[in-house]
């Protein structure tokens, strides 16, 4: 029952579609813009870096918060926390509030790591950020960062935590399957992170 409760709470928290809510508060239905994906990258591309970052952070918080609560009240292990985060990632990708549609689970994975082993979030971004800045391919950076982090965690945190991280990677890879296909065909859409943040900053200045 304990694990079932964790799974249910993780899923329903993960289902809260912040990458849909944030753009909607700005008057945009993100499912009808760009790729139509309810994820932080689509928000960032089409609405600017700051709104995209806000959506990503909130998508991480919905995995972070239930893990933090479970650690304080139930004294869960890191592996149990990874399980909660995994179901939050599933909820994010197949949200009950969006007819089982959603994002690709990267922000939820980062939120999980933030709650359990925060130092590894720095490792994730140390891999992700240079790849995205150099190639402008968010999907490539995300997949490679999750893959390398899975290997690192397996050898530094033990098999239980490592296997959960591998599960995160495999799930996110499945959610990125179209992006991987587009990458192999040279068709993947590029995202200039610096331009995205400058664009939003310029818009704010004009409004002020």
N, C-alpha and C positions, 0 to 999 in steps of 0.2 A: 504493500500500500504506500509506503514511503516513496519508493521510486516512481510509482504511478502518479502520486501527487506532484512530485517534482516535474515530471514530464508534462502534466496537464498545465501547471502554472507556467512553466517555461514556454509552452506552445501559445497559450493565450496572451501572455505578455509580449511574445515575439510577434503576434498577429497585429498588434497596434501599428497601423501603417503610417509612421511619421513621415516617410518620404512621399506619401500622398497628402497628408495633412498640412505639412509646411507649405508646399506650393499652393494648395487650396486656399490657405489663409491669405495668400498673395493674389488670389483670383485666377489661379491656373489649375486645370485638371491635367496632371502630369501624364495620365494614361493616354492623352490625346496629343502629346508633344514629344518630338524626337523619336526615340525608340519605343516609347510607350511603357517602358519598364518602370516599375515603382521602386526605384533605388536611388541612392544618393548621387551616383554618377550621372544619371539622366537629369536630375535636378540641377547639378552643377553645370552641365553642358548648356542647358537651356535657360537657366534662371540666374546664373552667376555663381561665383565661388562661395560667397558667404551663405547663401541659402542652401547650396549643396552641402557645405560643411555642417550647417545646422542640422540638416536631415540625417547626415551620416552619424553625427554625434548622438542624436536622439535614438537612431536605430541601434547604436551601441549600448545606450543606457538601458534599453528594454531587455537586454541580456544581462547587463551589469547588475541592475537593481534586484531581480529575484535571487541571483546568486549571493549578493551581499546580505540580503535578508536571511536566506537559508544558512549562510555561514554563521551569522550572529545568533540565530534561534535554534538551529539544529546541529551546529558544529560539523558541517559536512566536510568531506575530504575534497581535495582538488579534483579527483576523478569524478566525484558526484557533481561537483560544480560544473565540470565540463559537460556532463550529461544534461543538466538544466540548460546550459548555454546552447547545446546542440538542438534541443527542442525549441528554443527561442529562435534559432536560425531557421528551423523548419517552419515555424509560425510566420517568420518574416517573409519567407519565400512562397508560402502557401497560406496566406492570411484568410482566416475565416470571415473577415470583414470586407474582403475584396474578391469574393467568389473564388478563393484559393489561388489567387495570383499574388505576385510580390517580387521582391528583389533577389539578389544573388548571394546573400548570407555573409558577405565580407565584413560589413560593419558589425554585425551580430557576433561574428567570430572575434573581432578585435575587442568588443565589449566584454566578452567572456574572459579573454586573457587579462583585460584590465582589472577584473574583479578577483582573479585568482593568482596570476603570476605576472604582475604589471611590467616587470623588466623586459619581458618578451615582446611587449607592444613596441618598445624602442627597436628591438631586433626586426620586427615586422616592417616598421617604417624605414629602417635603415636599408632594407632590401627593396621595398615597394617604391619609395620616393625617387631614388635615382633612376630606376627603370622607367617610371612614368614621365619624369622630366626629360630624359634622353630620347625616349621613343614616342611619347605622347599616347601610349597605349595602356589605359587603365586596366583593362582585362589581363593583359600580359603581366603587368606588375603584380596584380592581385593573385593570379594563379601561381606565379613563380614564388612569390613571398610565402603563400600558404604551403606550397610544396616544401620549400627549404625549411620553413619553421616546423613542419611536421617531422622532418628528419632530425632537426636539432632537439626538439622536445622528446622524441623517442629515446635519444641517447643521453639526455640530461635530466629528464624528469621521470623516467621509468616507463615501462611498457603500457600500463593502464592509461596514463595521461597521454602518452605518445599515440596510442591507438585511437583515442578520442580525437586527437588533433588530425590524424589521418582521415578519420570519419568526416571531420569538418572540411578537409581539403577535397575529398572525393565528392561530397555533397555540393560544394561550391563549384567544383570542376563540372559536375553534371549541369548545374544551373548556368554555367558559362559555355555550354557545349556549342551554341551558335556562334559565340565570340571566338571560340577556338577554331571552328570551321572557317570563319571569316579571316582569322589571323593566317591560317594556312593558305588561304586563297589571296591574301594581300588586300582584303576588302574591309578590314576592321576600321571603324571610325576612330579618328584621333581626337584627343582632348588636351588642349594646351592649358595646364593648370594656372600658369602665371597670367595668361590672357584672361582666363575666366575670372580670377580675382580682381584684375585691373578693370575689367568690364563692369563688374558690380560696383566697385569703388567709384568709378566715373559716374555711374547712374545715381549713386547716393549724393555725389557732389552737385549734380544738376538739380536733384530734388530739393537740396538745401538752399 
